[in-house]
């Protein structure tokens, strides 16, 4: 099995936040989805959600606010899964709850050695 990093992206400006109940339901859907991956022995690291702000350090001691403010879409979290290949990894995420909030998932194989 190979490992794949799932990078979750979402537009924080348009993400549904209309009620605490809606946010609670979204969190439960995420947990249920991760649980289904774990039940299939496809989950390596459940990862974490990330706060929407941070800093970016560049050469020559340049530090800027991040994520890039000109981009609406930002990285909201990550997870590591196990799959035979990129095709299977991409199929495993087809029901990811982030799609309901207009988000996307980048799938990247982790290089070993």
BALO-844713 format. One record per atom (N, C-alpha, C): residue in three letters; x, y, z. Coordinates in steps of 0.02 Angstrom, whole numbers, plus 50000, padded with zeros to 5 digits. Example, Ala and Ser with C-alpha at 12.3 -4.5 7.8 and 13.67 -1.06 7.14 Angstrom:
ALA506604971650390 ALA506154977550390 ALA506604983550390 SER506424988850354 SER506844994750357 SER506455000250394 
This chain:
UNK500424994150000 UNK500005000050000 UNK500445006250000 UNK500225011149963 UNK500555017649962 UNK500155022450006 UNK500475027850026 UNK500125032850066 UNK500005039050023 UNK499425042250035 UNK499225048149997 UNK499005053550046 UNK499245059550034 UNK499055065350074 UNK498445068450042 UNK497915069350081 UNK497325072850057 UNK497355079850086 UNK497355084850042 UNK497385091750063 UNK496695094750050 UNK496355096550103 UNK495675099150097 UNK495705106750088 UNK495345109150038 UNK495325116350023 UNK494605118650025 UNK494525124750051 UNK493845127550055 UNK493895135150052 UNK493375138150026 UNK493325145450025 UNK492985147550090 UNK493375150250136 UNK493105152050202 UNK492565157450197 UNK492595161450143 UNK492095166750135 UNK491405164050118 UNK491375158350084 UNK490725155650063 UNK490535149150098 UNK490955146950144 UNK490805140850182 UNK490175141850223 UNK489715136950222 UNK489105137650261 UNK489245138150336 UNK489035143550367 UNK489115144450439 UNK488485147450469 UNK487925145750439 UNK487295148950457 UNK487035147150526 UNK487245141550554 UNK486995139650620 UNK487475134850654 UNK487485134850720 UNK487895129950756 UNK487695122750739 UNK487045121650727 UNK486805114950710 UNK487105112650643 UNK487145117250595 UNK487425115650530 UNK488165113950536 UNK488535117850576 UNK489245116450587 UNK489335109750623 UNK488895108350671 UNK488925101950707 UNK488805096150659 UNK488325096850615 UNK488165091650566 UNK488755090650518 UNK489075096150497 UNK489655095450453 UNK490225091750488 UNK490335093250552 UNK490865089950590 UNK490705082450598 UNK490075080850610 UNK489875073850617 UNK489975070150550 UNK489795073350495 UNK489895070250430 UNK490625068750417 UNK491055073450437 UNK491785072450428 UNK492015066450470 UNK491795066150533 UNK491995060650577 UNK491735053950550 UNK491115053850526 UNK490835047750498 UNK491225045450436 UNK491405050250394 UNK491785048650333 UNK492465045850351 UNK492815049050398 UNK493465046450421 UNK493385039550452 UNK492845038550489 UNK492705031950519 UNK492605026650466 UNK492285028350411 UNK492195023450358 UNK492865021650325 UNK493315026550318 UNK493985025050292 UNK494365020550340 UNK494315021950405 UNK494645017950456 UNK494385010750455 UNK493725009950447 UNK493425003250446 UNK493674999150387 UNK493865002550333 UNK494144999150274 UNK494894998250279 UNK495195000250335 UNK495925000250346 UNK496285004450293 UNK495985010050276 UNK496275014550226 UNK496525021150258 UNK496415022050323 UNK496605028150356 UNK497275027350390 UNK497775031450371 UNK498425031250403 UNK498475036450459 UNK498205042350446 UNK498235047850494 UNK497625052050482 UNK497195052750533 UNK496585056550525 UNK496715063850512 UNK497325066150527 UNK497485073150514 UNK497105077750559 UNK497105084050541 UNK496775089150581 UNK496505094550536 UNK496035098350562 UNK495815104450528 UNK496315109950545 UNK496365114850502 UNK496825120350513 UNK496455126950518 UNK496715131550557 UNK496415138250561 UNK496555141750494 UNK496145146550475 UNK496205149450408 UNK496755154650400 UNK497135156250452 UNK497665161250445 UNK498335158350466 UNK498875161350442 UNK499535159050460 UNK500055163850431 UNK500665161750428 UNK501215165650401 UNK501595161350350 UNK501915164750303 UNK502325161350253 UNK503025164450256 UNK503525160150265 UNK504225162550266 UNK504535160950199 UNK504875165950171 UNK505215165350107 UNK505955166850116 UNK506355165550065 UNK507065167150070 UNK507175174550088 UNK507775176050112 UNK507975182850130 UNK507555185650188 UNK507345181250232 UNK506985183150293 UNK506345187050280 UNK505995185350225 UNK505355188550209 UNK504795184350240 UNK504375187650280 UNK503805184250311 UNK503175188050290 UNK502695184350263 UNK502065187450241 UNK501485183950275 UNK500905187250274 UNK500295184050298 UNK500115178550249 UNK499815173350274 UNK499595167950231 UNK498975164850260 UNK498615160750224 UNK498725159350154 UNK498685165650111 UNK498885164850049 UNK498905170550004 UNK498225173950001 UNK498215180250017 UNK497585183850023 UNK497225184649956 UNK497595184449900 UNK497255185149836 UNK496875178849816 UNK497005173449850 UNK496635167249836 UNK496065166549886 UNK495485164949861 UNK494925163849907 UNK494975157049940 UNK495205152149903 UNK495215145349928 UNK495845144349971 UNK495765141350029 UNK496325140350074 UNK496325133050098 UNK496915130750119 UNK496965124050148 UNK496625124050215 UNK496145119450224 UNK495775119250286 UNK495965113250330 UNK496325108450302 UNK496525102550341 UNK496855097350297 UNK497035091750328 UNK497365086450292 UNK497205079650324 UNK497305074450286 UNK497235067550309 UNK497715063350267 UNK497945057850294 UNK498365053150256 UNK497985046550251 UNK497925044050190 UNK497585037650179 UNK498055032650145 UNK497845026350145 UNK498215021150111 UNK497805018750051 UNK498155017849994 UNK497825015349934 UNK498345012049889 UNK498125007849845 UNK498575004449799 UNK498895009249750 UNK498505014249728 UNK498755018949677 UNK498335025249679 UNK498515030149638 UNK498165036549636 UNK497435035749616 UNK497295031149572 UNK496605029949551 UNK496175027749610 UNK496425023049650 UNK496035020749708 UNK495965026349759 UNK496505030149771 UNK496475035649819 UNK495945040749799 UNK495925042249734 UNK495435047049709 UNK494725044349716 UNK494645037849706 UNK493985034749714 UNK493765034749788 UNK494235033849834 UNK494065033549905 UNK493785040249931 UNK493955045649898 UNK493725052249923 UNK493095054749889 UNK492795050849846 UNK492215053349808 UNK491635055549852 UNK491585052949913 UNK491035054749958 UNK491255059450014 UNK491825062650005 UNK492075067150057 UNK491575072750071 UNK491415074050134 UNK490915079050151 UNK491105086250132 UNK491735087550120 UNK491935094350103 UNK491615096650038 UNK491445091949995 UNK491125093749931 UNK490445097049943 UNK490105095149997 UNK489455098150013 UNK489515105550030 UNK490115107550053 UNK490235114550071 UNK490595118350015 UNK490635115249955 UNK490955118549899 UNK491705118049898 UNK491985113749941 UNK492705112949945 UNK492975107949895 UNK493625106949897 UNK493955102149852 UNK494485098349892 UNK494725092849862 UNK495245088849893 UNK495805087649843 UNK496405089449862 UNK496995087949821 UNK497275081349847 UNK497435076749802 UNK497695070149819 UNK498425069749795 UNK498895068449841 UNK499595068149824 UNK499905061949855 UNK500265058049815 UNK500605052249842 UNK501205054649883 UNK501315051349940 UNK501885052949982 UNK502465048549959 UNK503025051749945 UNK503615048149923 UNK503935044649983 UNK504085038449976 UNK504425034650029 UNK505135033250007 UNK505605035550047 UNK506315034350034 UNK506535037649974 
